[in-house]
Structure formats: C-alpha cells, structure tokens
C-alpha cells in the first residue's frame, strides 16, 4: 500500500540544509520515492503553522520508505538535514476504500 512521508521543517542552519538538498535526489531516486510537493511558502488556511517548509513524498510501501530512510547513503546526507533543520516527519498510510 502506498505510504506518504510528510516533513515539516524549521530551518536552523540554511547552509547545512542546502548541502543536504543538493545531494538528496541522487539518494532518493534509488528507492522508488516520488516527490509530490516541496514548498517554503504554503498557504495556511486555518490555524498556525510555525515551520519554514513542507515536503511531501510517496513510496510504493512502508518497506520502500524504510529502505530509503535507513540506507547508509541517506544517513550520511541526513546529518546535514538534522544540522540544518528541526523536523517533524510523519509516515501516513494511503487510503484504500473497501470494494
């Protein structure tokens, strides 16, 4: 079942985050992920949003996401993400209506 990873980011070191972002796609594309959205200026329609960026990705299933997020090459570049931004990351299961 498709899963969606949603990251809400608050920048703390833009240079470190930019280094992460420069290397992200080389790793990401190996694991079947699709980038659905990456927006530093989303339109807030209700409530307060205290972050600087939102990123939405899809993966074929949870195993594909875990392979990506636990891969040594991702762990290497994620050091810059962790140094560059505080993150809240959600993994959301896709909806499959009963037939």
Order of alpha helices (4+ residues) and beta strands (2+ residues): beta-alpha-beta-beta-alpha-alpha-beta
